[in-house]
Every structure is written in C-alpha cells, then in structure tokens.
C-alpha cells in the first residue's frame, strides 16, 4: 500500500518550487520618475515643504476662504497701527493694522496671489525658453551652439535685479505680467546652460545612436529621446529658482519698481512698514515672515527633488 505522506510530499514539491521561483524574481525596475517619487514620499523635508506650498497655492486661489476682510479698506481713525489681537483666530485684527488702517492679515493672505503667479509664470517661462535653446545648442553643436552660447553669455552678464529695474522702468504701468516679462527675459540663461550640458551628455548614449540608425527624425529624437532623459537637472534648478523669483518680485516691489497699487504684494507692504519699524515692528514682521516662509518652502522642495533625481546623492 503506497505511503500517503510520500505521495502528498511529491505533489507539494513542484508547487513549492514554483512559489520559490516567483519569490526569487527581481522586482520590476522603476522609471526615474517613479523611483524619485518613491524616495520623495519618505523624506520629511519634502512632505513639509509640499504641504506648505499646497497651502500657499490654496490661499492664492481662494483667499476668501481664509479671511472675509477687505485688504484695501482702511480706517485711519479706528485702526491706525493697531496692535495684533489674538482673541479670535483668523480675524482681520489677528496681525494688526498698517499705516493706512488696513488689515495686515488680509493683505498677507491676498498678497500670496501675486507672489505665486509671478513665481510660477516666471519659472515656466524660463524653463520652456531655456530648455528649447539649450536643447538646440547641445544637440546640433557647431554654429548653432556658438550663436546660442554667445547670446547666453551676453544676457548672463546682466545682473537679474539690475536688468529688471532697467526693463521695468520702461513700463508706465507695472503689473504682474510686466514683472513676469522682465524676469523671463533675463532669467532663461541658467536653464539654457543646464539643459545644454545635459543634452551633450545624453546625445552620446546608445539609445540615441540606435534611434538614428533606425531612421528616426531629428524632431522625434529631440522630443522622444533627448528631452525626457535630459530634463531632470532642469527640474531641480527650476524648483529651487522658483523661490528666488518670488523673492526678486518682492525686492522689486519693495524698491518701488515692481508691482504697484492697487496690486497687493508683500514687497509693497514691507516697503510701507519699514517707516514704522521701531514703533510698530509687527507691520513688517508678518509680510516679511510670510515671504521668508514661502521662499524657504520652495528651496526645501528643490533640495529634496535634487536628492531624489541625482543618482550620486542616493
């Protein structure tokens, strides 16, 4: 009579081997983007900065959710430099009132819109313009690279803040879009250099050579093979630079060359508050603190993205 234990074991062995083989299979390789996202989710610095930026974007889109006060309405007799009142959270008097009797809290909330719009639009503009020029210079080389590089050198020699002052002085009415134009016109050079160097490295890769051998056209090679693999350094630089553009807009507004009333800007409020820094420091502290927190959030996000996308820093 056959042993049932031996028969059962003989039947279980193939199944066990199949399970061991499946378990031994290597995990499916992740792309650069998914691998970077996998690392980013586990970084506290990324989570904190992303939440701050998300909150800032929500404030910029819907400031009415955070305050019902009119940021432009002032009452000099009742609210001239009134100190902050913390008896009720998120009320008009939470940050106090400025020289014009306007709610500082409401102006800080509504001022986020100008900073976010300028930062995002300038970053998008310089990234697109710089990526295209850098990709053309790095891929074609020769006289194309020479012309683009020399033009880049000329613009790179112009300080961003000084050049923006000169350009904005030519506008009779300075709005958000005039500030965006001035910063994009002068800020694309850094992205061009970053993209050019990345493309020069990528175009020597085997998959680009294979695409050329298979008869792929220049446009297909640039947009399907070169750009997706060369854009990572540009994303890192753009993320960090976004905070710098917000700070530049505030600096221009502080100097009286950037945004103008009735546009609400943290730089304008800082300029107004500097006159009473000794008697009412809170009028300067809140818009300056919000500006610093915003710039810090984008710098932290850029550092986290850099660490996730750069294989040398893993």
C-alpha positions in Angstrom: 0.0 0.0 0.0 1.6 3.3 -1.0 2.5 5.8 1.7 0.1 8.7 1.6 2.6 11.0 3.2 5.2 10.4 0.5 2.5 11.0 -2.2 1.4 14.3 -0.6 5.0 15.5 -0.4 5.7 14.6 -4.0 2.7 16.7 -5.0 3.7 19.6 -2.9 7.3 19.8 -4.1 6.6 21.3 -7.6 4.2 23.9 -6.1 6.8 24.9 -3.6 9.4 25.2 -6.2 7.1 27.4 -8.3 6.5 29.7 -5.3 10.2 29.9 -4.6 10.9 30.8 -8.2 8.2 33.5 -8.2 9.6 35.0 -5.0 13.1 35.0 -6.3 12.2 37.0 -9.4 13.6 40.5 -9.2 11.2 43.4 -8.6 10.2 45.2 -11.8 12.5 48.1 -12.5 11.0 51.5 -11.8 11.5 54.5 -14.1 13.4 57.6 -12.9 10.2 59.4 -12.1 8.6 56.6 -10.1 11.9 55.9 -8.4 12.3 59.5 -7.4 8.6 59.7 -6.2 9.2 56.6 -4.1 12.1 58.3 -2.4 10.5 61.7 -2.0 7.4 60.3 -0.2 9.8 59.1 2.6 11.6 62.4 3.1 10.1 64.6 5.9 11.6 67.7 4.3 9.7 67.1 1.1 6.4 66.4 2.9 6.6 69.5 5.0 7.6 71.8 2.1 5.0 70.3 -0.2 2.2 70.8 2.4 3.3 74.4 2.8 3.4 75.1 -0.9 0.0 73.4 -1.3 -1.4 75.6 1.4 0.1 78.7 -0.3 -1.5 77.7 -3.6 -4.9 77.3 -2.0 -4.5 80.7 -0.3 -3.6 82.2 -3.6 -6.5 80.6 -5.5 -9.2 81.2 -2.8 -8.1 83.9 -0.3 -11.8 84.4 0.7 -11.7 81.0 2.5 -9.2 82.4 5.0 -10.5 85.9 5.5 -13.6 88.0 4.8 -11.9 91.3 5.4 -11.2 93.7 2.5 -7.4 94.1 2.1 -7.8 97.5 0.5 -10.3 99.0 3.0 -8.7 101.2 5.7 -9.9 103.2 8.6 -7.2 105.6 9.9 -9.3 106.8 12.8 -10.1 103.4 14.2 -7.3 101.2 13.2 -4.1 103.2 12.7 -1.2 100.9 13.6 -3.5 98.9 15.9 -1.5 96.0 17.5 -2.4 92.4 16.8 -5.4 90.9 18.7 -5.3 87.2 19.2 -8.7 86.8 20.9 -10.2 85.4 17.7 -8.2 83.3 15.2 -8.1 84.3 11.5 -9.9 87.6 12.0 -9.0 90.9 10.4 -7.1 92.1 13.5 -5.1 89.0 14.1 -1.9 90.6 12.6 -2.9 94.1 13.5 -3.3 97.1 11.1 -0.9 99.1 9.0 -0.3 102.8 8.4 -3.4 103.1 6.3 -5.6 101.3 8.8 -5.8 98.2 6.6 -5.8 94.7 7.9 -2.3 93.2 7.7 -3.7 89.7 7.9 -6.0 90.2 4.9 -3.1 91.8 3.0 -0.8 88.9 3.8 -3.4 86.5 2.6 -4.2 88.3 -0.6 -0.6 89.1 -1.3 0.1 85.4 -1.8 -1.6 85.5 -5.2 0.8 88.0 -6.8 3.9 86.1 -5.5 2.6 82.7 -6.6 1.5 83.9 -10.0 4.8 85.6 -10.6 6.9 82.7 -9.3 5.1 80.0 -11.3 4.8 82.0 -14.5 8.5 83.1 -14.5 9.7 79.6 -13.7 7.5 78.2 -16.5 8.7 80.8 -19.0 12.4 80.5 -18.2 12.2 76.7 -18.2 10.5 76.4 -21.6 12.7 79.1 -23.2 15.9 77.8 -21.6 15.1 74.1 -22.4 14.5 74.8 -26.1 17.6 76.9 -26.6 19.8 74.6 -24.5 18.5 71.5 -26.3 19.2 73.0 -29.7 22.7 74.2 -28.7 23.6 70.9 -27.1 22.3 68.6 -29.8 23.3 70.4 -33.0 26.6 72.0 -31.8 28.6 73.9 -34.3 27.5 77.3 -35.3 24.1 76.8 -33.6 25.8 76.2 -30.3 28.2 79.1 -30.9 25.4 81.6 -31.5 23.2 80.5 -28.6 26.2 80.3 -26.2 27.4 83.8 -27.1 23.9 85.3 -26.7 23.6 83.4 -23.4 26.9 84.9 -22.3 25.7 88.4 -23.1 22.5 88.0 -21.1 24.3 86.1 -18.3 26.5 89.2 -17.8 23.4 91.3 -16.9 22.5 91.1 -13.2 18.9 89.9 -12.9 17.8 92.5 -10.4 19.6 95.4 -12.2 18.4 94.4 -15.6 14.8 94.0 -14.3 15.0 97.5 -12.9 16.0 98.9 -16.3 13.3 97.0 -18.2 10.5 97.8 -15.7 11.4 101.5 -15.8 10.3 101.4 -19.5 6.7 100.5 -18.4 4.3 103.3 -17.5 2.1 100.8 -15.7 3.8 97.9 -14.0 1.6 94.8 -13.5 2.2 91.2 -12.7 2.7 90.4 -16.4 5.3 93.2 -16.9 7.3 91.8 -14.0 7.0 88.3 -15.4 8.2 89.5 -18.8 11.3 91.3 -17.3 12.3 88.3 -15.2 11.8 85.8 -18.1 13.8 88.0 -20.5 16.8 87.9 -18.2 16.4 84.6 -16.3 16.4 82.0 -19.1 20.2 81.8 -19.4 20.8 79.5 -16.4 18.3 76.9 -17.7 19.9 77.1 -21.2 23.3 76.2 -19.7 21.9 73.4 -17.6 20.0 71.9 -20.5 22.9 72.2 -22.9 25.3 70.3 -20.6 22.7 67.6 -20.0 21.9 67.2 -23.7 25.6 67.0 -24.7 25.9 64.0 -22.3 22.6 62.3 -23.3 23.1 62.6 -27.1 26.2 60.2 -26.8 24.1 57.5 -25.3 23.5 54.2 -27.1 19.7 54.6 -27.3 20.2 57.9 -29.2 22.6 56.2 -31.6 20.2 53.3 -32.1 17.3 55.7 -32.8 19.4 57.4 -35.5 20.4 54.1 -37.0 16.7 53.1 -37.2 16.0 56.3 -39.2 14.3 58.4 -36.5 13.9 62.0 -37.5 15.6 64.9 -35.6 12.4 66.1 -34.0 11.5 62.6 -32.8 15.0 62.1 -31.3 14.8 65.5 -29.6 11.3 65.2 -28.1 11.1 61.5 -27.5 14.6 60.5 -26.5 16.7 63.6 -25.6 14.3 65.7 -23.7 12.8 63.1 -21.3 16.3 62.0 -20.3 17.9 65.4 -20.0 15.1 67.3 -18.2 15.9 66.1 -14.7 18.6 68.7 -13.9 16.4 71.4 -15.3 13.5 70.4 -13.0 15.8 70.6 -10.0 17.1 74.0 -10.9 13.7 75.3 -11.7 12.2 74.2 -8.4 14.9 75.9 -6.4 14.8 79.0 -8.6 11.1 79.5 -8.1 11.6 80.7 -4.6 14.3 83.1 -5.8 11.9 84.6 -8.4 9.3 85.2 -5.7 12.0 87.0 -3.6 13.1 89.0 -6.6 9.5 90.2 -7.2 9.2 91.2 -3.6 12.5 93.1 -3.8 11.4 95.0 -7.0 8.1 95.9 -5.3 10.0 97.0 -2.2 12.2 99.3 -4.3 9.1 100.8 -5.9 10.0 99.4 -9.4 7.9 96.2 -9.3 4.2 95.8 -8.7 2.1 98.9 -7.9 -1.1 99.7 -6.2 -3.8 98.5 -6.3 -2.0 95.2 -6.7 -1.4 93.7 -3.3 2.2 92.5 -2.8 4.3 91.5 0.2 7.1 93.7 -1.1 4.9 96.8 -1.2 3.7 96.1 2.4 7.3 95.6 3.5 8.2 98.9 2.0 5.4 100.6 3.7 6.1 99.0 7.1 9.8 99.9 7.1 8.8 103.5 8.0 7.4 102.4 11.4 9.8 99.5 12.2 10.6 100.9 15.6 7.1 101.8 16.7 5.2 99.0 15.1 7.5 96.1 14.1 4.6 93.8 13.7 3.6 95.6 10.5 6.9 94.5 9.0 7.2 91.1 10.7 4.2 89.4 9.2 4.6 90.1 5.4 8.3 89.6 5.7 7.8 86.3 7.6 5.3 85.0 5.1 7.8 85.9 2.3 10.6 84.1 4.0 8.5 81.1 4.7 7.4 80.8 1.1 10.9 81.1 -0.3 12.2 78.6 2.3 9.5 76.1 1.3 10.5 76.2 -2.3 14.2 75.9 -1.5 13.5 72.9 0.7 11.4 71.3 -2.0 14.1 71.9 -4.6 16.7 70.3 -2.3 14.5 67.2 -1.8 13.9 66.9 -5.5 17.6 67.3 -6.3 18.5 64.5 -3.8 15.8 62.2 -5.4 16.8 62.8 -9.0 20.6 62.8 -8.6 21.9 59.2 -8.6 25.2 60.4 -7.0 23.3 61.6 -3.9 21.4 58.4 -3.2 
